[in-house]
Amino acid sequence: MTSTDRPPLRVLVVDDQQLLRRGLTLLLGTEDGIDVAAQAADGREALALLTTTEVDAVLTDAKMPHMDGIDLVRAVADRHPGLPVLVLTTFDEPDLVQGAIAAGAAGFLLKDSSTTTLADALRAAVGGGMVIAPRVARAAYSPPPSGEGEEGILTVLTPTERRVAEKVADGCSNQEIAAQLFLAEGTVRNHISALLRKTGARDRTVLALDLFKALR
C-alpha cells in the first residue's frame, strides 16, 4: 500500500475556544493524510465523542473548563489505552509539561507550532512515538512533581493502571492479568507500556520491583 492509498489519520481536535478549534481544523485539513473527524469544546465532550467516533489520535488544548487536557489524557489512557493524545498549549510551564507527560500524553506542543509540525507530530504519535517541543523538552524530562521515591509512582496512575500495576508487582503474566481483570491481553500490554513510560523503568523486571516497593 502506497502513502496515497493509506486511509487518512482521523483526529479529534479539542479546544474550548471555537475560533481556535475551527482554525486548527482548517489548517490540519490542508495536510495530506490528516482528517479532523470530530471537534470538542472540552474533555467531557471529547470523551462522549470517543464512544461513537473512531479516531487515530487526539489533539487537545491543555487548559479548558469542566475537564482540562491533562485530565482528558488520564481518562483516555484509562478508557481507550493505546489512543495517543497530544497536548497543545500557549504555555510552557514545567509543571504543566510534567503533568501532561506523567498522565501519559504522547507529546506536548506549543500553539505557535507550524501546521506541518503538528501534522508530523500526529503521525509520529500514531506510530508509537513521543513528540516534545524543543522549547519545553528540558521541563518534560525533569523529575515529575508527583512525589519522591517509589511511592510517587502511584500518584500518576489511572485506576486501571493501578490495578494492572498491582498484578505486575505480584509477578503475574499478561495472560493472568487479563483473566483476573477481565481485560484483553492487548489492553494489558498497552497499560504495561504506559507504566514503563511513566515510571522510567527500563524493563518489566525493574518495573515489577519498583511497583512492589511502592505498593508495599
TANOR-V29211 format. One record per residue. RES is the residue in three letters. SS is DSSP state (H for helix, E for strand, L for the rest). PHI is phi in whole degrees, -180 to 180 (* if undefined). D_LAST is the distance of its C-alpha to the last C-alpha in whole Angstrom. Layout:
RES,SS,PHI,D_LAST ; RES,SS,PHI,D_LAST
//
This chain:
MET,L,*,50 ; THR,L,-82,51 ; SER,L,-61,50 ; THR,L,-76,53 ; ASP,L,-87,52 ; ARG,L,-69,48 ; PRO,L,-66,47 ; PRO,L,-67,46 ; LEU,E,-73,43 ; ARG,E,-92,42 ; VAL,E,-122,41 ; LEU,E,-103,40 ; VAL,E,-100,41 ; VAL,E,-125,39 ; ASP,L,-160,40 ; ASP,L,-76,41 ; GLN,L,-94,45 ; GLN,H,-58,47 ; LEU,H,-62,49 ; LEU,H,-67,47 ; ARG,H,-60,45 ; ARG,H,-69,49 ; GLY,H,-63,49 ; LEU,H,-60,46 ; THR,H,-62,47 ; LEU,H,-65,51 ; LEU,H,-66,50 ; LEU,H,-65,47 ; GLY,L,-66,50 ; THR,L,-84,52 ; GLU,L,-90,50 ; ASP,L,-62,50 ; GLY,L,81,48 ; ILE,E,-119,46 ; ASP,E,-131,47 ; VAL,E,-77,45 ; ALA,E,-80,45 ; ALA,E,-161,43 ; GLN,E,-130,43 ; ALA,E,-140,41 ; ALA,L,-92,41 ; ASP,L,-164,37 ; GLY,H,-63,34 ; ARG,H,-64,35 ; GLU,H,-65,38 ; ALA,H,-63,36 ; LEU,H,-62,34 ; ALA,H,-64,37 ; LEU,H,-65,39 ; LEU,H,-67,36 ; THR,L,-78,36 ; THR,L,-124,40 ; THR,L,-121,41 ; GLU,L,-87,39 ; VAL,L,-132,39 ; ASP,L,-99,37 ; ALA,E,-161,36 ; VAL,E,-121,36 ; LEU,E,-117,37 ; THR,E,-126,36 ; ASP,E,-69,37 ; ALA,L,-83,34 ; LYS,L,-111,35 ; MET,L,-143,37 ; PRO,L,-73,37 ; HIS,L,71,35 ; MET,L,-143,32 ; ASP,L,-82,32 ; GLY,H,-65,32 ; ILE,H,-68,28 ; ASP,H,-65,27 ; LEU,H,-65,29 ; VAL,H,-57,28 ; ARG,H,-61,24 ; ALA,H,-66,26 ; VAL,H,-66,28 ; ALA,H,-60,25 ; ASP,H,-81,23 ; ARG,H,-94,27 ; HIS,L,-134,29 ; PRO,L,-57,26 ; GLY,L,98,28 ; LEU,L,-84,31 ; PRO,E,-74,31 ; VAL,E,-123,32 ; LEU,E,-101,34 ; VAL,E,-99,33 ; LEU,E,-123,37 ; THR,E,-156,38 ; THR,L,-91,40 ; PHE,L,-101,38 ; ASP,L,-136,36 ; GLU,L,-66,33 ; PRO,H,-55,30 ; ASP,H,-62,28 ; LEU,H,-66,30 ; VAL,H,-64,29 ; GLN,H,-61,26 ; GLY,H,-63,25 ; ALA,H,-65,27 ; ILE,H,-68,25 ; ALA,H,-63,22 ; ALA,H,-73,23 ; GLY,L,111,24 ; ALA,L,-62,28 ; ALA,L,-85,30 ; GLY,E,173,32 ; PHE,E,-142,33 ; LEU,E,-127,37 ; LEU,E,-93,39 ; LYS,L,-68,42 ; ASP,L,-89,45 ; SER,L,-66,44 ; SER,L,-69,47 ; THR,H,-60,47 ; THR,H,-63,47 ; THR,H,-62,44 ; LEU,H,-62,42 ; ALA,H,-64,43 ; ASP,H,-63,42 ; ALA,H,-65,39 ; LEU,H,-63,39 ; ARG,H,-63,40 ; ALA,H,-64,37 ; ALA,H,-64,34 ; VAL,H,-64,36 ; GLY,L,-82,36 ; GLY,L,99,32 ; GLY,L,-89,33 ; MET,L,-127,32 ; VAL,E,-122,34 ; ILE,E,-122,34 ; ALA,L,-58,37 ; PRO,H,-53,38 ; ARG,H,-65,38 ; VAL,H,-120,35 ; ALA,H,-60,33 ; ARG,H,-62,32 ; ALA,H,-65,30 ; ALA,H,-65,29 ; TYR,L,-104,27 ; SER,L,-83,26 ; PRO,L,-56,22 ; PRO,L,-67,21 ; PRO,L,-83,22 ; SER,L,-113,18 ; GLY,L,126,16 ; GLU,L,-112,15 ; GLY,L,72,13 ; GLU,H,-63,10 ; GLU,H,-62,9 ; GLY,H,-65,13 ; ILE,H,-57,13 ; LEU,H,-67,12 ; THR,H,-73,15 ; VAL,H,-103,17 ; LEU,L,-93,16 ; THR,L,-75,19 ; PRO,H,-56,18 ; THR,H,-69,18 ; GLU,H,-61,17 ; ARG,H,-63,13 ; ARG,H,-65,14 ; VAL,H,-64,15 ; ALA,H,-59,12 ; GLU,H,-62,10 ; LYS,H,-71,13 ; VAL,H,-62,13 ; ALA,H,-63,9 ; ASP,L,-82,11 ; GLY,L,86,14 ; CYS,L,-73,16 ; SER,L,-81,20 ; ASN,H,-59,21 ; GLN,H,-63,24 ; GLU,H,-66,21 ; ILE,H,-63,19 ; ALA,H,-60,22 ; ALA,H,-68,23 ; GLN,H,-74,20 ; LEU,H,-103,20 ; PHE,L,58,24 ; LEU,L,-122,25 ; ALA,L,-72,27 ; GLU,H,-61,26 ; GLY,H,-62,27 ; THR,H,-66,25 ; VAL,H,-62,22 ; ARG,H,-60,23 ; ASN,H,-64,24 ; HIS,H,-66,21 ; ILE,H,-68,19 ; SER,H,-61,22 ; ALA,H,-65,21 ; LEU,H,-64,17 ; LEU,H,-62,19 ; ARG,H,-66,21 ; LYS,H,-71,19 ; THR,H,-88,17 ; GLY,L,79,19 ; ALA,L,-66,18 ; ARG,L,-79,21 ; ASP,L,-157,20 ; ARG,H,-68,18 ; THR,H,-63,17 ; VAL,H,-64,15 ; LEU,H,-59,14 ; ALA,H,-61,12 ; LEU,H,-66,11 ; ASP,H,-61,10 ; LEU,H,-70,8 ; PHE,H,-61,6 ; LYS,H,-64,5 ; ALA,H,-71,6 ; LEU,H,-91,4 ; ARG,L,-101,0
//
